[in-house]
Amino acid sequence: MKKKILCAILCVAMAASMMVGCSGGSSGSSDSGSSETSDTADDAGDSGDDAEAATDDVKIGITIQDLKNDYWAGVMGKLEELMKAKGYDYTLIDCEDNSATQISQIENFISSGCNLIMVHPSDAEAVETVCGEALDAGIKVMCWDDPMTNTTANWVLDNTALGNDIGKAAAEFINEHYTKDEPAEVCVIGYPSTKVLLERQNGIEAGLEENCEEGNYEIVAEIDGLLANEAQANVETTLSAHPDCGIYVGVGAGAMIGANEALLQKFGGAGKIPENVGVITTDVTPQQLESLAAGDEAVRAIVGFEGSSTDTAQACLDMFDAILAGDDFSGDKHDVYRTTGPITADNVEEIQAGM
């Protein structure tokens, strides 16, 4: 009898272990999520396999460039909440901006039987081949940020246009506070080793040139600053060499947070920042929004995406659902462009409410 009981226990354990696929977050499914995605799949005329994948057994693998980045950490936290509520089984990891690590992660997602892989590439060209292998294995692939070839769909920004909008917002501030006789000294905070961020930086500089009044600014420094601590250290170095540098434009949240902190230290804290000193970047994090809403720090404007972190996470989940349901992303539909818009003192509280 004991042997029979032990055998039964082992059989149950083996069956449970076989159910583990793309490990990570939650497992199971919510009723509302199941019926909605199944209906979408039926409307799209997709195969039965895809319709089934969009219901009870969805397994998603997500590899992000770097979760130390404040923006990514915030959005991915909200995305996890939404995926858990929907009942998706997921794994969410970062590659610490290392392409070899990311390739290995995608290979693991393939072998573990994910239905969908989302990649935010450290180097898009480096992961094209392995993403092609995922497609060959019948796995859908979504790229966040880069217009890749070997994907089901790309969810992207026009990074040159985004940079241009950042430059335009900075130019409006510069035109208000500086003249040809007393031009602004500008520091551009970028991360040119990443292709999309180089495009964004080039767009910033083009936006400044196109929108600033003639002769009222000069770029005195171009520094790296993807993460806040790096940006702060490099801005402090810039201030040592250019103590009158008052305008800081950058490619992301880390640039804004680090530059703002360096300026707060230089001028002695909140409420002591001169009115002609400002930081303008993109991304949307609670810390950025708090500094903008405070009104007495160096943060002057943000060029945001869908809205709050929750808004962006929901838009990403909507992409997941559409891809899993078999929506058509062929040809001109392959690249899905995200929306952007300015965040200022006028609408910051509305954005904060959704964070």
C-alpha positions as a Markdown table, in Angstrom:
| # | Residue | x | y | z |
|---|---|---|---|---|
| 1 | Met | 0.0 | 0.0 | 0.0 |
| 2 | Lys | 2.8 | 2.4 | 0.9 |
| 3 | Lys | 4.4 | 1.7 | -2.5 |
| 4 | Lys | 1.2 | 2.5 | -4.3 |
| 5 | Ile | 0.7 | 5.8 | -2.4 |
| 6 | Leu | 4.4 | 6.8 | -3.1 |
| 7 | Cys | 3.9 | 5.9 | -6.8 |
| 8 | Ala | 0.8 | 8.1 | -7.0 |
| 9 | Ile | 2.6 | 11.0 | -5.4 |
| 10 | Leu | 5.5 | 10.7 | -7.8 |
| 11 | Cys | 3.1 | 10.6 | -10.8 |
| 12 | Val | 1.3 | 13.8 | -9.6 |
| 13 | Ala | 4.7 | 15.5 | -9.1 |
| 14 | Met | 5.9 | 14.5 | -12.6 |
| 15 | Ala | 2.7 | 15.8 | -14.2 |
| 16 | Ala | 3.0 | 19.1 | -12.4 |
| 17 | Ser | 6.6 | 19.5 | -13.5 |
| 18 | Met | 5.7 | 18.9 | -17.1 |
| 19 | Met | 3.2 | 21.8 | -16.9 |
| 20 | Val | 6.0 | 24.3 | -16.2 |
| 21 | Gly | 6.9 | 26.2 | -19.4 |
| 22 | Cys | 8.2 | 29.7 | -19.7 |
| 23 | Ser | 8.6 | 30.3 | -16.0 |
| 24 | Gly | 8.2 | 33.6 | -14.1 |
| 25 | Gly | 5.1 | 35.5 | -13.1 |
| 26 | Ser | 1.7 | 34.2 | -12.8 |
| 27 | Ser | 0.0 | 31.1 | -14.3 |
| 28 | Gly | -3.6 | 30.5 | -15.1 |
| 29 | Ser | -6.0 | 32.9 | -16.7 |
| 30 | Ser | -8.8 | 35.4 | -16.0 |
| 31 | Asp | -12.1 | 34.7 | -17.7 |
| 32 | Ser | -12.3 | 38.2 | -19.2 |
| 33 | Gly | -8.8 | 38.0 | -20.7 |
| 34 | Ser | -9.5 | 34.6 | -22.1 |
| 35 | Ser | -12.8 | 35.4 | -23.9 |
| 36 | Glu | -11.6 | 38.7 | -25.2 |
| 37 | Thr | -8.4 | 37.5 | -26.9 |
| 38 | Ser | -10.2 | 34.4 | -28.2 |
| 39 | Asp | -12.9 | 36.5 | -29.9 |
| 40 | Thr | -10.2 | 38.7 | -31.4 |
| 41 | Ala | -8.5 | 35.7 | -32.8 |
| 42 | Asp | -11.7 | 34.4 | -34.3 |
| 43 | Asp | -12.4 | 37.8 | -35.9 |
| 44 | Ala | -8.9 | 37.8 | -37.4 |
| 45 | Gly | -9.6 | 34.4 | -39.0 |
| 46 | Asp | -6.5 | 32.9 | -37.4 |
| 47 | Ser | -5.8 | 29.2 | -36.9 |
| 48 | Gly | -7.1 | 27.2 | -34.0 |
| 49 | Asp | -3.6 | 26.9 | -32.5 |
| 50 | Asp | -3.2 | 30.7 | -32.3 |
| 51 | Ala | -6.7 | 31.1 | -30.8 |
| 52 | Glu | -5.8 | 28.5 | -28.1 |
| 53 | Ala | -2.5 | 30.2 | -27.4 |
| 54 | Ala | -4.4 | 33.5 | -26.8 |
| 55 | Thr | -6.5 | 32.0 | -24.0 |
| 56 | Asp | -5.5 | 29.7 | -21.1 |
| 57 | Asp | -1.9 | 28.8 | -21.7 |
| 58 | Val | -0.1 | 32.0 | -22.8 |
| 59 | Lys | 3.6 | 32.0 | -22.0 |
| 60 | Ile | 5.5 | 35.1 | -22.6 |
| 61 | Gly | 9.3 | 35.7 | -22.4 |
| 62 | Ile | 10.5 | 39.3 | -22.1 |
| 63 | Thr | 14.1 | 40.4 | -22.2 |
| 64 | Ile | 14.8 | 44.1 | -21.5 |
| 65 | Gln | 18.0 | 46.0 | -22.1 |
| 66 | Asp | 18.5 | 47.1 | -18.5 |
| 67 | Leu | 16.0 | 47.2 | -15.6 |
| 68 | Lys | 18.3 | 49.6 | -13.7 |
| 69 | Asn | 16.9 | 52.2 | -16.0 |
| 70 | Asp | 14.2 | 54.0 | -14.0 |
| 71 | Tyr | 11.8 | 54.3 | -16.9 |
| 72 | Trp | 12.0 | 50.6 | -17.8 |
| 73 | Ala | 11.7 | 49.5 | -14.2 |
| 74 | Gly | 8.5 | 51.6 | -13.7 |
| 75 | Val | 6.8 | 50.4 | -16.9 |
| 76 | Met | 7.8 | 46.8 | -16.5 |
| 77 | Gly | 6.4 | 46.8 | -13.0 |
| 78 | Lys | 3.1 | 48.0 | -14.3 |
| 79 | Leu | 3.2 | 45.5 | -17.1 |
| 80 | Glu | 3.8 | 42.7 | -14.6 |
| 81 | Glu | 0.7 | 43.7 | -12.7 |
| 82 | Leu | -1.4 | 43.7 | -15.9 |
| 83 | Met | -0.1 | 40.3 | -17.0 |
| 84 | Lys | -0.7 | 38.7 | -13.6 |
| 85 | Ala | -4.3 | 40.1 | -13.7 |
| 86 | Lys | -4.8 | 38.6 | -17.1 |
| 87 | Gly | -3.4 | 35.2 | -16.0 |
| 88 | Tyr | -0.4 | 35.2 | -18.3 |
| 89 | Asp | 2.6 | 33.0 | -17.4 |
| 90 | Tyr | 5.6 | 35.1 | -18.0 |
| 91 | Thr | 9.4 | 35.5 | -17.5 |
| 92 | Leu | 10.7 | 39.1 | -17.4 |
| 93 | Ile | 14.5 | 39.6 | -17.2 |
| 94 | Asp | 17.1 | 42.1 | -18.3 |
| 95 | Cys | 20.3 | 41.4 | -20.2 |
| 96 | Glu | 22.3 | 44.2 | -18.5 |
| 97 | Asp | 22.9 | 45.7 | -22.0 |
| 98 | Asn | 24.8 | 42.6 | -23.1 |
| 99 | Ser | 23.9 | 41.1 | -26.5 |
| 100 | Ala | 25.4 | 37.7 | -25.8 |
| 101 | Thr | 23.4 | 37.5 | -22.6 |
| 102 | Gln | 20.2 | 38.5 | -24.5 |
| 103 | Ile | 20.8 | 35.9 | -27.2 |
| 104 | Ser | 21.1 | 33.2 | -24.6 |
| 105 | Gln | 17.9 | 34.5 | -22.9 |
| 106 | Ile | 16.0 | 34.3 | -26.2 |
| 107 | Glu | 17.3 | 30.8 | -26.8 |
| 108 | Asn | 16.0 | 29.8 | -23.4 |
| 109 | Phe | 12.6 | 31.3 | -24.2 |
| 110 | Ile | 12.5 | 29.2 | -27.4 |
| 111 | Ser | 13.4 | 26.0 | -25.6 |
| 112 | Ser | 10.9 | 26.6 | -22.8 |
| 113 | Gly | 8.0 | 26.8 | -25.3 |
| 114 | Cys | 6.9 | 30.5 | -25.1 |
| 115 | Asn | 4.0 | 31.6 | -27.3 |
| 116 | Leu | 5.4 | 35.1 | -27.5 |
| 117 | Ile | 8.8 | 36.7 | -27.0 |
| 118 | Met | 9.3 | 40.4 | -26.5 |
| 119 | Val | 12.8 | 41.8 | -26.9 |
| 120 | His | 14.0 | 45.2 | -26.1 |
| 121 | Pro | 17.4 | 44.8 | -27.9 |
| 122 | Ser | 20.8 | 45.7 | -26.6 |
| 123 | Asp | 21.8 | 45.4 | -30.2 |
| 124 | Ala | 19.0 | 44.8 | -32.7 |
| 125 | Glu | 21.3 | 43.4 | -35.4 |
| 126 | Ala | 22.9 | 40.9 | -32.9 |
| 127 | Val | 19.5 | 39.3 | -32.1 |
| 128 | Glu | 18.1 | 39.1 | -35.6 |
| 129 | Thr | 19.2 | 35.6 | -36.1 |
| 130 | Val | 18.0 | 34.1 | -32.9 |
| 131 | Cys | 14.6 | 35.9 | -33.3 |
| 132 | Gly | 14.4 | 34.3 | -36.7 |
| 133 | Glu | 14.9 | 31.0 | -35.0 |
| 134 | Ala | 12.0 | 31.8 | -32.7 |
| 135 | Leu | 9.8 | 32.5 | -35.7 |
| 136 | Asp | 10.8 | 29.2 | -37.3 |
| 137 | Ala | 9.8 | 27.5 | -34.1 |
| 138 | Gly | 6.3 | 29.0 | -34.4 |
| 139 | Ile | 6.8 | 31.6 | -31.7 |
| 140 | Lys | 5.6 | 35.1 | -32.2 |
| 141 | Val | 8.2 | 37.8 | -31.7 |
| 142 | Met | 7.7 | 41.5 | -30.8 |
| 143 | Cys | 10.4 | 44.1 | -30.7 |
| 144 | Trp | 10.1 | 47.1 | -28.5 |
| 145 | Asp | 12.1 | 50.1 | -29.9 |
| 146 | Asp | 13.8 | 48.8 | -33.1 |
| 147 | Pro | 12.4 | 48.2 | -36.6 |
| 148 | Met | 13.7 | 44.6 | -36.8 |
| 149 | Thr | 13.2 | 42.2 | -39.7 |
| 150 | Asn | 12.8 | 38.8 | -37.9 |
| 151 | Thr | 9.8 | 39.7 | -35.8 |
| 152 | Thr | 6.0 | 39.4 | -36.0 |
| 153 | Ala | 5.7 | 43.1 | -35.2 |
| 154 | Asn | 7.8 | 46.0 | -34.0 |
| 155 | Trp | 6.4 | 48.5 | -31.4 |
| 156 | Val | 8.6 | 51.5 | -32.1 |
| 157 | Leu | 9.2 | 55.2 | -31.7 |
| 158 | Asp | 10.4 | 57.4 | -34.5 |
| 159 | Asn | 13.5 | 58.3 | -32.4 |
| 160 | Thr | 14.7 | 61.1 | -34.7 |
| 161 | Ala | 11.2 | 62.7 | -34.5 |
| 162 | Leu | 11.2 | 62.2 | -30.7 |
| 163 | Gly | 14.6 | 63.8 | -30.3 |
| 164 | Asn | 13.4 | 66.7 | -32.5 |
| 165 | Asp | 10.4 | 67.2 | -30.1 |
| 166 | Ile | 12.8 | 67.3 | -27.2 |
| 167 | Gly | 15.0 | 69.8 | -29.0 |
| 168 | Lys | 11.9 | 71.9 | -29.8 |
| 169 | Ala | 10.7 | 71.9 | -26.2 |
| 170 | Ala | 14.2 | 73.0 | -25.1 |
| 171 | Ala | 14.3 | 75.7 | -27.8 |
| 172 | Glu | 11.1 | 77.2 | -26.5 |
| 173 | Phe | 12.7 | 77.5 | -23.0 |
| 174 | Ile | 16.0 | 78.8 | -24.5 |
| 175 | Asn | 14.1 | 81.4 | -26.7 |
| 176 | Glu | 12.3 | 82.7 | -23.6 |
| 177 | His | 15.4 | 83.1 | -21.4 |
| 178 | Tyr | 18.4 | 83.7 | -23.8 |
| 179 | Thr | 19.4 | 86.0 | -26.6 |
| 180 | Lys | 22.1 | 86.3 | -29.2 |
| 181 | Asp | 24.0 | 88.7 | -27.0 |
| 182 | Glu | 23.7 | 86.3 | -24.0 |
| 183 | Pro | 23.4 | 82.8 | -25.5 |
| 184 | Ala | 22.6 | 79.6 | -23.6 |
| 185 | Glu | 25.3 | 77.1 | -22.9 |
| 186 | Val | 23.8 | 73.7 | -23.7 |
| 187 | Cys | 24.9 | 70.2 | -22.6 |
| 188 | Val | 23.5 | 67.2 | -24.6 |
| 189 | Ile | 23.2 | 64.0 | -22.6 |
| 190 | Gly | 23.1 | 61.0 | -24.8 |
| 191 | Tyr | 24.1 | 57.3 | -25.2 |
| 192 | Pro | 25.5 | 57.0 | -28.7 |
| 193 | Ser | 26.5 | 53.4 | -28.4 |
| 194 | Thr | 22.9 | 52.4 | -28.7 |
| 195 | Lys | 21.5 | 53.0 | -32.2 |
| 196 | Val | 18.1 | 54.3 | -31.3 |
| 197 | Leu | 19.5 | 56.6 | -28.6 |
| 198 | Leu | 22.0 | 58.0 | -31.1 |
| 199 | Glu | 19.1 | 58.7 | -33.5 |
| 200 | Arg | 17.3 | 60.4 | -30.6 |
| 201 | Gln | 20.4 | 62.5 | -29.8 |
| 202 | Asn | 20.8 | 63.5 | -33.4 |
| 203 | Gly | 17.2 | 64.5 | -33.4 |
| 204 | Ile | 17.6 | 66.7 | -30.3 |
| 205 | Glu | 20.5 | 68.6 | -31.9 |
| 206 | Ala | 18.5 | 69.0 | -35.1 |
| 207 | Gly | 15.5 | 70.2 | -33.1 |
| 208 | Leu | 17.6 | 72.8 | -31.3 |
| 209 | Glu | 19.0 | 74.1 | -34.6 |
| 210 | Glu | 15.6 | 74.3 | -36.3 |
| 211 | Asn | 13.8 | 76.0 | -33.5 |
| 212 | Cys | 16.2 | 78.2 | -31.5 |
| 213 | Glu | 16.5 | 81.8 | -32.5 |
| 214 | Glu | 19.7 | 82.6 | -34.4 |
| 215 | Gly | 22.8 | 82.6 | -32.3 |
| 216 | Asn | 21.1 | 82.2 | -28.9 |
| 217 | Tyr | 22.7 | 78.9 | -27.9 |
| 218 | Glu | 25.9 | 76.9 | -28.1 |
| 219 | Ile | 26.4 | 73.2 | -27.4 |
| 220 | Val | 29.4 | 73.2 | -25.1 |
| 221 | Ala | 29.4 | 69.5 | -24.1 |
| 222 | Glu | 28.1 | 66.1 | -25.2 |
| 223 | Ile | 28.2 | 63.5 | -22.4 |
| 224 | Asp | 26.9 | 60.0 | -21.7 |
| 225 | Gly | 24.1 | 59.6 | -19.3 |
| 226 | Leu | 21.7 | 56.6 | -19.6 |
| 227 | Leu | 21.5 | 56.0 | -15.9 |
| 228 | Ala | 21.0 | 58.7 | -13.3 |
| 229 | Asn | 24.3 | 58.2 | -11.4 |
| 230 | Glu | 26.3 | 58.3 | -14.6 |
| 231 | Ala | 24.5 | 61.4 | -15.8 |
| 232 | Gln | 24.9 | 63.2 | -12.5 |
| 233 | Ala | 28.7 | 62.5 | -12.4 |
| 234 | Asn | 29.1 | 63.7 | -16.0 |
| 235 | Val | 27.0 | 66.8 | -15.5 |
| 236 | Glu | 29.1 | 67.7 | -12.4 |
| 237 | Thr | 32.2 | 67.3 | -14.6 |
| 238 | Thr | 30.6 | 69.5 | -17.2 |
| 239 | Leu | 29.8 | 72.2 | -14.6 |
| 240 | Ser | 33.4 | 72.2 | -13.5 |
| 241 | Ala | 34.5 | 73.0 | -17.1 |
| 242 | His | 31.5 | 75.1 | -18.0 |
| 243 | Pro | 30.1 | 76.7 | -14.8 |
| 244 | Asp | 27.6 | 78.8 | -16.8 |
| 245 | Cys | 26.1 | 75.8 | -18.6 |
| 246 | Gly | 22.4 | 76.1 | -17.8 |
| 247 | Ile | 20.5 | 73.9 | -20.3 |
| 248 | Tyr | 20.6 | 70.1 | -20.3 |
| 249 | Val | 18.8 | 68.1 | -22.9 |
| 250 | Gly | 18.9 | 64.3 | -22.9 |
| 251 | Val | 17.7 | 61.0 | -24.3 |
| 252 | Gly | 15.9 | 59.6 | -21.2 |
| 253 | Ala | 14.9 | 59.6 | -17.6 |
| 254 | Gly | 18.4 | 58.9 | -16.2 |
| 255 | Ala | 19.7 | 62.1 | -18.0 |
| 256 | Met | 17.0 | 64.2 | -16.4 |
| 257 | Ile | 17.2 | 62.7 | -12.9 |
| 258 | Gly | 21.0 | 62.9 | -12.8 |
| 259 | Ala | 21.2 | 66.4 | -14.3 |
| 260 | Asn | 18.5 | 67.7 | -11.9 |
| 261 | Glu | 20.4 | 66.3 | -8.9 |
| 262 | Ala | 23.7 | 67.8 | -10.0 |
| 263 | Leu | 22.0 | 71.2 | -10.5 |
| 264 | Leu | 20.2 | 71.0 | -7.1 |
| 265 | Gln | 23.6 | 70.5 | -5.4 |
| 266 | Lys | 25.3 | 73.3 | -7.4 |
| 267 | Phe | 22.7 | 75.9 | -6.5 |
| 268 | Gly | 21.9 | 74.7 | -2.9 |
| 269 | Gly | 18.6 | 72.9 | -3.3 |
| 270 | Ala | 15.0 | 73.3 | -4.5 |
| 271 | Gly | 13.8 | 76.8 | -4.8 |
| 272 | Lys | 17.3 | 78.1 | -5.6 |
| 273 | Ile | 17.5 | 77.1 | -9.2 |
| 274 | Pro | 17.7 | 80.2 | -11.5 |
| 275 | Glu | 14.8 | 80.6 | -13.8 |
| 276 | Asn | 17.0 | 80.3 | -16.9 |
| 277 | Val | 18.4 | 76.9 | -15.9 |
| 278 | Gly | 16.5 | 73.9 | -17.1 |
| 279 | Val | 16.5 | 70.2 | -17.9 |
| 280 | Ile | 14.4 | 68.8 | -20.7 |
| 281 | Thr | 14.3 | 65.1 | -21.7 |
| 282 | Thr | 12.0 | 62.2 | -22.4 |
| 283 | Asp | 10.6 | 59.1 | -20.6 |
| 284 | Val | 8.1 | 59.2 | -17.8 |
| 285 | Thr | 9.0 | 58.2 | -14.2 |
| 286 | Pro | 7.5 | 59.2 | -10.9 |
| 287 | Gln | 10.7 | 61.0 | -9.9 |
| 288 | Gln | 10.7 | 63.1 | -13.1 |
| 289 | Leu | 7.0 | 64.0 | -12.6 |
| 290 | Glu | 7.5 | 64.9 | -9.0 |
| 291 | Ser | 10.3 | 67.2 | -9.9 |
| 292 | Leu | 8.3 | 68.8 | -12.7 |
| 293 | Ala | 5.2 | 69.2 | -10.5 |
| 294 | Ala | 7.3 | 70.8 | -7.7 |
| 295 | Gly | 8.0 | 73.8 | -9.9 |
| 296 | Asp | 11.1 | 74.8 | -8.0 |
| 297 | Glu | 13.6 | 72.3 | -9.4 |
| 298 | Ala | 15.5 | 72.3 | -12.8 |
| 299 | Val | 13.0 | 70.0 | -14.6 |
| 300 | Arg | 11.1 | 72.1 | -17.1 |
| 301 | Ala | 9.4 | 69.8 | -19.5 |
| 302 | Ile | 9.2 | 66.1 | -20.5 |
| 303 | Val | 8.3 | 64.7 | -23.9 |
| 304 | Gly | 6.3 | 61.6 | -22.9 |
| 305 | Phe | 4.9 | 58.6 | -24.6 |
| 306 | Glu | 1.4 | 57.1 | -24.2 |
| 307 | Gly | 1.0 | 58.9 | -20.8 |
| 308 | Ser | 1.7 | 57.3 | -17.5 |
| 309 | Ser | 3.6 | 54.1 | -16.8 |
| 310 | Thr | 0.2 | 52.3 | -16.6 |
| 311 | Asp | -0.9 | 53.8 | -19.9 |
| 312 | Thr | 2.3 | 52.5 | -21.6 |
| 313 | Ala | 2.1 | 49.1 | -20.0 |
| 314 | Gln | -1.5 | 48.8 | -21.1 |
| 315 | Ala | -0.6 | 49.8 | -24.7 |
| 316 | Cys | 2.1 | 47.1 | -24.6 |
| 317 | Leu | -0.3 | 44.5 | -23.3 |
| 318 | Asp | -2.7 | 45.4 | -26.1 |
| 319 | Met | 0.1 | 44.7 | -28.6 |
| 320 | Phe | 0.7 | 41.3 | -27.0 |
| 321 | Asp | -3.0 | 40.5 | -27.3 |
| 322 | Ala | -3.2 | 41.6 | -30.9 |
| 323 | Ile | -0.1 | 39.6 | -31.9 |
| 324 | Leu | -1.3 | 36.5 | -30.0 |
| 325 | Ala | -4.7 | 36.8 | -31.6 |
| 326 | Gly | -3.1 | 36.7 | -35.1 |
| 327 | Asp | -3.7 | 40.3 | -36.2 |
| 328 | Asp | -2.1 | 41.2 | -39.5 |
| 329 | Phe | 1.3 | 42.9 | -39.1 |
| 330 | Ser | 2.6 | 42.3 | -42.6 |
| 331 | Gly | 4.0 | 44.9 | -44.9 |
| 332 | Asp | 3.4 | 48.4 | -43.9 |
| 333 | Lys | 1.7 | 47.2 | -40.7 |
| 334 | His | 4.9 | 45.6 | -39.4 |
| 335 | Asp | 6.1 | 48.7 | -37.6 |
| 336 | Val | 3.6 | 50.1 | -35.1 |
| 337 | Tyr | 4.5 | 53.6 | -34.1 |
| 338 | Arg | 3.9 | 54.8 | -30.5 |
| 339 | Thr | 2.3 | 58.2 | -29.7 |
| 340 | Thr | 4.2 | 61.0 | -28.0 |
| 341 | Gly | 3.3 | 64.3 | -26.4 |
| 342 | Pro | 4.6 | 67.1 | -24.1 |
| 343 | Ile | 4.3 | 66.9 | -20.3 |
| 344 | Thr | 4.4 | 70.3 | -18.6 |
| 345 | Ala | 3.2 | 72.0 | -15.5 |
| 346 | Asp | -0.2 | 72.2 | -17.1 |
| 347 | Asn | -0.9 | 68.5 | -17.4 |
| 348 | Val | 1.6 | 66.8 | -15.0 |
| 349 | Glu | -1.0 | 66.1 | -12.3 |
| 350 | Glu | -3.1 | 64.2 | -14.8 |
| 351 | Ile | -0.1 | 62.0 | -15.8 |
| 352 | Gln | 0.8 | 61.5 | -12.1 |
| 353 | Ala | -2.7 | 60.2 | -11.4 |
| 354 | Gly | -2.0 | 57.2 | -13.7 |
| 355 | Met | 1.4 | 56.2 | -12.4 |
